[in-house]
């Protein structure tokens, strides 16, 4: 597994495509460190993402679902945007180990069991 360790380097990458075909795809990346593990993050649908990775890499609100990478370019999580007033300079991601438990159900059942 590879959720990283607190204090490990991390990078957040996001891409957003514009609605009009005349615009090119935009990509951003920011660097930081893993500053916490197993955090709880509130979501818009009144649930909580548990076990999240906390990073000081900038994660813009529009970047939810972007990759959180370690210094070797390996995926360690997918970024999420907390609902409500987040703390400036703090980003969050769902750990790749947790994603690997959920994704098979999403593919086969089209729902999380």
Secondary structure by P-SEA (a helix, b strand, c coil): ccccccccbbbbbbbbbcccccccbbbbbbbbcccccbbbbbccccccccbbbbbcccccccccccccccccccccbbbbbbcccccccbbbbccaaaaaacccccccccccc
